[in-house]
């Protein structure tokens, strides 16, 4: 079994606002979000990666958030695309979620734009 990400590296707490969808139907309204929950013992790393989103457009990622399955407190809610992450007063949008496995889910990497 692979070792967990060491807890001393998981130094951040962020607020997660899950994307609920658009108001007004047909994508015409603004998006709404569920009340925020805290994610504790995660790591947010600044990054400038050029990624391709699900529509084929190139997007620059501003950061990556790491959630460890053993040490992170994420309320058993893996972030979903279009949701918001607030870290140190800076608002990010979840662009892509990657699941990394050993024999079981080891950690999740969340690209933030």
C-alpha positions, 0 to 999 in steps of 0.5 A, a space after each residue: 500500500 502506498 503511503 499517504 501524503 504526509 500530514 505536515 505537507 497538508 497545510 491549507 484550509 479552503 472553503 468549498 462551494 459546490 456548484 448547484 447549477 444555473 438559475 432560470 433554466 437553459 443556462 440563461 441564469 447565473 450559477 448558484 452554489 450550495 453553502 460552503 464547507 471547509 476542507 482541512 489538511 489539503 494543499 494548494 500549489 500555485 501553477 500555470 498549466 495550459 489545459 484543454 477543458 471538456 469543450 476543447 478550449 485551452 484554459 490556464 490553470 492557476 493552481 492545483 489542490 491536493 486532497 489526501 484520502 487518509 489525512 484530508 478532511 473533505 467532508 466526503 465530498 470530492 469537488 465537482 467541475 464549476 464549483 468554487 474553492 476559496 483559498 486565502 481570499 482568492 476565488 478559484 473555479 474547479 476546472 478538472 478533477 483527477 483521481 489517482 489510485 494505488 490499489 484504492 483511491 490514494 489522492 485527488 488532484 483538483 485543477 483550479 482556474 
